[in-house]
């Protein structure tokens, strides 16, 4: 009677063993993801060539690579959303799964998904709504099903909260719960930790690990951070543009060795020791700014940035770092407090007015508000500088000056694979970020505000970005460095603060300050 009731009522909660057994019956006891001699192309370049890979049921596998290295294309191919050039992909005991079969057996969670106005309950009820007599939605059973799914990822107390009000971590967990309702044979996630702080990323990866084991399914995710492989992932596949992919077991390689294998080196502090600070350029005092939805609000934040120094502020985007950045860009005005730049109140000014006053902004390489991919390199190098000289006169552009500026900038900032008339969007992400930095540095700003400017880049590009921005301090500029990555901050900071629960916690920058100490402050677990 019990088994009959279970088959008739899908709402009855299943144990982890029952879920694993159901999966095994559906696609085979030796199920997993197997890739043989796979070749994948993304446009005109190869992403993977002759890739062999096996992810066993219950295993968590990470694909590591910089942004624009083809990680998304590889996942899309595994999930049947992109055609492979050569090779075979098998899910379960099938010898070779077609694209259609892979789409049915897997669930692919993209890097970005726009939030909607649905509640968490409605979102979890979309895939397979419980119905009364096969017609009307059964409200109580739908809620029971959603409650059971939400509980698996720790969201059971948020069923009536709109999706748009959730924090980035909660949205990721919600998408995982919704995917599990389809009982996938393989779960594929594209950069699920990219918008999270390191403490949030660890929580998400623990959930993924538990999901893989409880449902006995292979889980594959991509990341630009080697740290995400530890301690949960079983194996890591390294993707590098133009090179053969390499797969390594995490039990046999340390994080530092993994970074060296991936990048060919180890990160260093950039580029000199502590700088001598001058007068205060930017003074933030008592800033109050309400967060959106469940985002943490800023509650009386205050700091100053001095000439010739690097102030690094570390925090998760949803813990106030995103709000702080939007406020500095002039996108949101605080409800209380003051923003003084060179002695003038700037709280009511917009981004253009702040740039004209002497500020410059460098955003993450993938940000869309600092460049236009359809424009040329030389056009991107003069953004915001066409109202007056040296690139315009009496409303007319000076094309010789524009071309000369592009030639000099590409040479001075070592962008060797680009020409002035090349389309900006066709360049590598590292080259694009160098061009953006060239534009901002050549303005000789009084203050540089950098938000994760090296995120997702390879080691060489990361170090070049840090070195170039930090060297601007030696010319007398101030540098405010906003990041969710503690190691990123440790490599550049003269002073360092952690933004947690809407307030700043100041930490002395010494040789004994570690990544783990910063993460403990971010998560609120510091002693």
C-alpha positions in Angstrom: 0.0 0.0 0.0 2.8 2.4 0.8 4.5 1.9 -2.5 1.3 2.3 -4.4 0.5 5.5 -2.6 4.0 6.8 -3.4 3.6 6.2 -7.1 0.2 7.9 -7.1 1.1 10.9 -5.0 4.3 12.6 -6.2 4.3 15.0 -3.2 5.4 12.3 -0.7 8.9 13.2 0.4 11.6 10.8 -0.8 14.8 9.9 1.0 18.2 10.4 -0.6 18.5 6.7 -1.2 15.1 6.6 -2.9 16.0 9.5 -5.2 19.3 7.8 -6.1 17.5 4.5 -6.8 14.9 6.2 -9.0 17.7 7.9 -11.0 19.5 4.5 -11.4 16.3 2.8 -12.7 15.7 5.7 -15.1 19.1 5.8 -16.8 21.1 2.8 -15.6 23.1 1.8 -12.6 26.4 2.7 -14.1 25.2 6.1 -15.0 27.4 9.1 -15.4 28.7 11.6 -18.0 31.3 10.3 -20.4 33.0 12.3 -23.1 35.2 10.7 -25.7 37.4 12.6 -28.2 35.2 15.6 -28.0 36.0 18.6 -30.2 34.1 21.9 -29.7 34.3 25.1 -31.6 33.1 28.6 -30.6 32.9 30.6 -33.8 36.3 30.5 -35.5 38.3 29.1 -32.6 38.6 25.8 -30.9 37.4 25.5 -27.3 38.3 21.8 -26.8 40.0 19.3 -29.0 40.0 15.5 -28.5 38.7 16.0 -24.9 38.2 12.8 -22.9 36.2 13.1 -19.7 34.3 11.0 -17.2 32.1 12.3 -14.4 30.7 9.5 -12.2 27.3 9.6 -10.5 27.6 11.6 -7.2 30.7 13.5 -8.4 31.2 17.3 -8.6 33.3 18.4 -11.5 34.7 21.9 -12.1 35.7 23.4 -15.5 38.3 26.1 -14.8 39.1 28.9 -17.2 39.3 32.6 -17.7 36.3 34.5 -19.2 36.0 34.0 -22.9 37.9 30.7 -22.8 34.9 28.7 -24.1 33.6 27.2 -20.8 30.0 28.1 -21.7 30.3 26.6 -25.2 31.6 23.4 -23.6 28.6 23.2 -21.2 26.2 24.0 -24.0 27.6 21.1 -26.0 27.4 18.7 -23.1 23.8 19.7 -22.6 22.8 19.3 -26.3 22.4 23.0 -27.0 25.4 23.3 -29.3 26.6 20.8 -32.0 29.9 19.1 -31.4 32.4 19.1 -34.2 33.6 15.5 -33.4 33.5 13.0 -30.6 30.7 11.4 -28.5 28.9 12.3 -25.3 27.1 9.6 -23.2 24.7 10.1 -20.3 23.9 7.0 -18.3 24.4 3.6 -19.9 23.7 4.8 -23.5 26.6 4.3 -25.9 26.1 7.8 -27.4 23.5 10.3 -26.6 22.0 12.5 -29.4 21.6 16.3 -28.8 17.9 15.8 -28.2 18.6 13.0 -25.7 21.1 15.2 -23.9 18.7 18.1 -23.7 16.1 15.9 -22.1 18.5 14.2 -19.7 20.3 17.3 -18.5 19.5 20.7 -17.0 21.7 23.6 -17.9 21.6 26.7 -15.7 23.1 29.7 -17.5 25.5 32.3 -16.1 22.8 35.0 -16.0 19.1 34.8 -15.8 16.8 37.8 -15.4 14.8 37.8 -12.1 11.0 37.9 -12.4 8.0 39.0 -10.4 7.0 35.5 -9.5 7.2 34.4 -5.9 9.5 31.5 -5.0 6.5 29.3 -4.6 5.2 30.1 -8.1 8.7 29.6 -9.7 9.0 26.1 -8.1 5.5 25.2 -9.3 6.1 26.0 -12.9 7.8 22.8 -14.2 5.3 20.2 -12.9 2.4 21.8 -11.2 0.3 19.5 -9.0 -3.2 19.4 -10.5 -6.7 18.5 -9.2 -8.4 16.0 -11.6 -5.7 16.7 -14.1 -7.0 20.2 -14.8 -6.9 22.9 -12.0 -3.7 23.4 -10.1 -3.9 21.8 -6.6 -2.9 24.6 -4.3 -2.0 22.7 -1.2 -0.1 20.0 -3.0 1.8 22.5 -5.1 2.9 24.2 -1.9 3.9 20.9 -0.4 6.0 20.1 -3.4 7.6 23.6 -3.5 8.3 23.4 0.3 10.1 20.0 -0.2 12.2 21.4 -3.0 13.0 24.6 -1.2 14.0 22.7 1.9 16.6 20.8 0.0 18.5 24.0 -0.7 17.7 25.8 2.5 15.0 28.2 1.2 11.9 26.8 2.9 11.3 30.0 4.8 11.1 32.2 1.6 8.3 30.6 -0.4 6.2 33.8 -0.6 9.2 36.2 -1.4 9.4 37.5 -5.0 12.3 36.1 -7.0 13.5 39.7 -7.8 13.9 40.4 -4.0 16.2 37.4 -3.4 20.0 37.8 -3.0 22.2 36.3 -5.7 23.0 33.2 -3.6 19.3 32.6 -3.0 18.5 33.0 -6.7 21.1 30.4 -7.6 19.8 28.0 -5.0 16.3 28.5 -6.3 17.3 27.6 -9.9 19.0 24.5 -8.5 15.8 23.5 -6.7 13.7 24.1 -9.8 16.1 22.0 -11.9 15.9 19.1 -9.4 12.2 19.0 -9.8 12.8 17.7 -13.3 15.0 14.8 -12.0 17.9 15.5 -14.3 20.5 13.0 -15.3 23.2 15.6 -15.3 23.2 19.1 -13.8 25.3 21.8 -15.6 25.9 25.2 -14.1 27.7 28.1 -15.9 29.8 30.2 -13.4 27.3 29.9 -10.5 29.7 31.6 -8.1 30.6 34.7 -10.2 28.3 37.1 -8.4 29.0 35.7 -4.9 31.4 36.3 -2.1 33.8 33.5 -1.3 31.7 32.5 1.8 28.6 32.4 -0.3 30.3 30.4 -3.0 31.4 27.8 -0.4 27.8 27.4 0.8 26.5 27.0 -2.8 29.1 24.4 -3.6 28.3 22.4 -0.5 24.7 22.3 -1.6 25.8 21.1 -5.1 28.0 18.4 -3.5 25.1 17.2 -1.4 22.8 17.2 -4.4 25.2 15.2 -6.5 25.5 12.6 -3.7 21.9 12.4 -2.7 20.5 12.1 -6.2 23.5 10.1 -7.5 24.0 12.4 -10.5 27.1 14.0 -12.0 27.2 17.8 -11.5 29.5 20.0 -13.7 30.1 23.7 -13.1 32.4 26.3 -14.5 34.4 28.9 -12.6 37.1 31.5 -13.0 38.4 31.0 -9.5 40.7 28.0 -8.7 39.6 28.3 -5.0 36.1 27.0 -6.0 37.6 23.5 -6.5 38.3 23.1 -2.8 37.2 21.3 -0.8 34.1 20.0 -2.7 35.1 19.3 -6.3 36.4 15.8 -7.2 38.1 16.8 -10.5 39.0 20.0 -12.4 39.3 20.4 -16.2 41.4 23.3 -17.2 40.5 25.2 -20.4 43.1 27.5 -21.9 42.7 29.2 -25.3 44.8 27.5 -27.9 45.9 24.7 -25.6 44.7 21.1 -24.9 42.4 20.8 -22.0 43.8 19.0 -18.9 41.8 17.2 -16.2 43.3 16.8 -12.7 41.9 15.2 -9.5 41.8 17.7 -6.6 43.0 15.0 -4.2 46.4 15.0 -6.0 46.9 18.8 -6.5 46.9 21.7 -4.2 45.2 25.0 -5.0 48.5 26.8 -5.6 49.7 24.0 -7.8 46.4 24.1 -9.7 46.8 27.8 -10.3 50.4 27.3 -11.5 49.2 24.5 -13.9 46.4 26.8 -15.2 48.3 30.0 -15.6 51.9 29.0 -15.8 52.9 31.0 -12.7 51.8 32.2 -9.2 50.2 35.6 -8.4 52.3 38.3 -6.8 51.7 41.5 -5.0 51.5 44.5 -7.4 53.8 46.1 -8.0 55.7 47.7 -5.0 55.4 48.0 -1.3 53.1 50.4 0.7 52.7 53.9 -0.7 53.0 57.2 1.2 49.5 58.6 1.5 48.8 62.3 1.0 45.8 64.4 1.6 42.2 63.1 1.5 40.7 63.3 -2.0 37.4 61.5 -1.4 35.5 61.7 2.0 32.5 59.4 2.5 30.7 60.1 5.8 27.6 58.4 7.3 26.2 57.0 4.1 22.8 55.4 4.4 21.3 53.7 1.4 18.5 51.1 1.4 19.1 47.8 -0.4 16.7 46.3 -2.8 14.7 43.3 -1.6 16.8 41.1 0.7 20.0 43.0 -0.3 21.9 44.4 2.7 21.6 48.2 3.2 24.4 50.6 3.9 24.2 51.8 7.5 26.4 54.8 8.2 29.4 53.8 6.0 32.3 56.2 6.1 35.9 56.3 4.8 38.3 58.4 2.9 40.7 57.8 0.0 44.0 59.6 0.1 46.3 60.7 -2.7 49.0 58.1 -3.5 47.4 55.1 -1.7 45.3 52.1 -2.4 42.2 51.6 -0.3 40.7 48.1 -0.8 37.1 47.3 0.3 36.2 43.6 0.2 32.6 42.4 0.3 30.0 40.3 -1.3 27.9 42.2 -3.9 24.7 41.6 -1.9 26.3 42.6 1.4 26.5 46.3 0.3 29.4 46.3 -2.2 27.1 46.6 -5.2 25.2 49.5 -3.5 28.4 51.3 -2.7 29.6 51.0 -6.3 26.3 52.2 -7.7 26.5 55.2 -5.3 30.0 56.1 -6.4 29.0 55.9 -10.0 26.2 58.3 -9.4 23.5 55.8 -10.2 21.9 55.9 -6.8 21.8 58.8 -4.3 22.1 58.1 -0.6 19.3 58.9 1.7 21.7 60.2 4.3 25.4 61.2 4.6 27.8 63.1 2.4 30.2 62.4 -0.5 32.9 65.0 -0.7 35.4 65.1 -3.5 38.2 67.7 -3.4 36.2 69.5 -0.8 33.0 69.7 -2.9 29.7 67.9 -2.1 29.0 65.3 -4.9 26.1 63.3 -3.5 23.6 64.8 -6.0 25.9 64.6 -9.1 25.8 62.0 -11.8 28.6 60.0 -13.4 29.5 62.5 -16.1 29.8 65.3 -13.6 32.1 63.2 -11.4 34.3 62.2 -14.3 34.6 65.9 -15.3 35.6 66.7 -11.7 38.5 64.2 -11.9 37.2 60.7 -11.2 37.7 57.7 -13.4 35.9 54.3 -13.2 37.1 50.9 -14.3 34.5 48.1 -14.0 34.8 44.3 -14.3 36.0 43.2 -17.8 32.6 41.8 -18.6 30.7 45.0 -17.7 28.7 46.5 -20.5 28.7 50.1 -19.3 32.4 50.9 -20.1 32.6 50.0 -23.8 30.7 49.1 -26.9 31.6 45.9 -28.7 30.3 47.1 -32.1 32.5 50.2 -32.1 36.1 50.3 -33.1 39.1 50.3 -30.7 39.9 54.0 -31.5 36.2 54.9 -30.8 36.2 53.2 -27.5 39.4 55.0 -26.5 37.7 58.4 -26.7 34.4 57.7 -24.9 33.4 60.7 -22.9 36.0 62.9 -24.5 34.3 64.3 -27.6 32.8 67.4 -26.1 36.0 69.3 -26.3 39.7 68.9 -27.2 42.0 67.2 -28.0 39.6 65.0 -30.1 37.0 67.6 -31.1 36.9 71.2 -32.1 33.8 73.3 -32.5 31.6 70.2 -32.7 33.8 68.4 -35.3 35.8 65.3 -34.5 39.5 65.5 -35.2 40.1 62.1 -36.8 43.9 62.4 -37.1 44.1 63.0 -33.3 41.8 60.1 -32.6 43.9 57.7 -34.8 47.1 59.0 -33.3 45.8 58.5 -29.8 44.8 54.9 -30.6 48.2 54.0 -32.1 50.1 55.4 -29.1 47.7 53.8 -26.6 47.9 50.3 -28.1 51.7 50.6 -28.1 52.1 52.0 -24.6 49.7 49.5 -23.0 51.1 46.6 -25.0 47.9 45.6 -26.7 49.8 43.9 -29.5 46.9 41.9 -31.1 44.7 45.0 -31.9 44.6 47.8 -34.5 42.8 51.1 -34.2 40.0 50.1 -36.7 39.4 46.6 -35.2 36.0 45.9 -33.8 36.3 46.1 -30.0 34.0 43.1 -29.3 36.2 40.8 -31.4 39.2 41.2 -29.2 40.1 39.0 -26.2 38.7 40.0 -22.9 42.2 40.8 -21.6 42.9 43.1 -24.6 39.5 44.9 -24.1 40.2 45.6 -20.5 43.7 46.9 -21.3 42.1 49.4 -23.7 39.6 50.5 -21.1 42.3 51.0 -18.6 44.4 52.9 -21.1 41.5 55.3 -21.7 40.9 55.9 -18.0 44.6 56.2 -17.0 45.5 58.6 -19.9 43.0 61.0 -18.5 45.3 61.3 -15.5 42.5 61.2 -13.0 42.7 62.5 -9.4 40.8 59.4 -8.2 40.4 55.9 -9.8 37.5 53.7 -8.6 38.1 50.1 -9.7 35.5 47.4 -9.3 37.0 43.9 -9.7 38.9 45.1 -12.7 40.8 41.8 -13.1 37.9 39.3 -12.5 37.9 36.4 -14.9 41.2 37.2 -16.6 44.2 35.0 -17.0 47.2 35.5 -14.6 49.3 37.6 -17.0 46.3 39.9 -17.8 45.4 40.1 -14.1 48.9 41.2 -13.1 49.1 43.8 -15.9 45.7 45.3 -14.8 46.8 45.5 -11.1 50.2 46.9 -12.0 48.9 49.6 -14.3 46.3 50.8 -11.8 48.5 50.7 -8.8 51.3 52.6 -10.6 48.8 55.4 -11.1 49.1 56.0 -7.3 52.8 56.8 -7.8 51.7 59.7 -9.9 49.6 61.1 -7.0 46.2 59.6 -7.8 44.1 57.8 -5.2 42.8 54.3 -5.9 39.7 52.8 -4.4 39.6 49.1 -5.1 36.2 47.3 -4.7 36.3 43.5 -4.9 34.6 40.4 -3.6 37.9 38.5 -3.8 40.1 38.7 -0.7 43.3 37.7 -2.5 42.7 40.4 -5.1 42.6 43.0 -2.3 45.6 41.6 -0.5 47.7 42.0 -3.7 47.1 45.7 -4.0 46.0 47.2 -0.6 47.7 49.8 1.5 44.6 49.9 3.7 41.8 47.3 3.8 38.3 47.1 5.1 35.6 44.4 4.9 32.1 45.5 4.1 29.8 43.1 6.1 26.2 43.6 7.3 26.3 47.1 5.7 29.2 48.3 7.8 33.0 48.5 7.4 35.4 46.4 9.5 39.0 47.6 9.2 41.8 45.1 9.1 45.5 46.0 9.4 47.4 45.1 6.2 50.3 42.9 7.5 52.1 39.8 6.3 50.0 37.8 8.7 46.6 38.9 7.2 45.2 35.9 5.3 42.4 35.2 2.9 40.6 33.0 5.5 40.7 35.9 8.1 39.0 38.2 5.5 36.4 35.5 4.6 35.6 35.0 8.3 34.9 38.8 8.6 32.8 38.6 5.4 30.7 35.7 6.8 30.4 37.1 10.3 32.3 34.1 11.9 35.4 36.0 12.9 36.3 35.6 16.6 
